[in-house]
């Protein structure tokens, strides 16, 4: 019964992009038991995967900011003991960073990772027992799948299956609604607020209520500005990732900028339109079996009309 440990710690989009590799590993390796090390804010997503037996949260981001806190070093020790509770046949670092390679090095088992030409941080390869070449120009989902396949000894096949299992949110809106993910980590990835307002008006005219989730206070203020100009729009209270996933699973459609939340919705096979303004969708665009469209590109934000046309096309695929 092979034991496999995936190390993919962050960020949200990267964690979602690792899910198809986990699904394929579970299907292609008979009787595999799979664990996953992931940053604590994203542990809820890994826990939604049907094939993950144990989620091991790590707090690298928090620990780096609290190195001199009396609580940090005992937490580090507890994490190390938890990680080494099992001996793994395969430890796969699909992050390709020094921090993730160091986490993989703490685990008991043979370590697999990208080779020097493939890793995001070449120094990380020093911590691997086996190094695998994976083309850098591939989509992130394909890179993760290729690495896992090389480590576990099979060839990737078929479309990506994220393997997430979510129960619809029973206390969600009674009618039809659209989720608008307006926030992202980089200013150049934002879609103009006036575009969101125009889109919201068009969706309201189609009978859809607009919901605008948020994560930080700044994002909440941005959502509030946009919602104020859209009839019936709602900025909900702060939601966990699991709550957002449940809300997304029952949405009529999702429109989002290049953010992990849009990828999460696509993983749930909800109709999603991805808005790319400062990044290349060929590398990090929405991907998988579901109904989705990637619009725009670096320096080429899509027009509102393009988004509405994409939603119409997705509707015709039903």
Beta strands, then each sheet from edge to edge (+ up, - down):
strand 1: 3-7
strand 2: 33-39
strand 3: 52-58
strand 4: 87-93
strand 5: 108-114
strand 6: 130-132
strand 7: 177-181
strand 8: 209-211
strand 9: 253-257
strand 10: 272-276
strand 11: 292-296
sheet 1: 3+ 2+ 1+ 4+ 5+ 6+
sheet 2: 8+ 7+ 9+ 10+ 11+
end
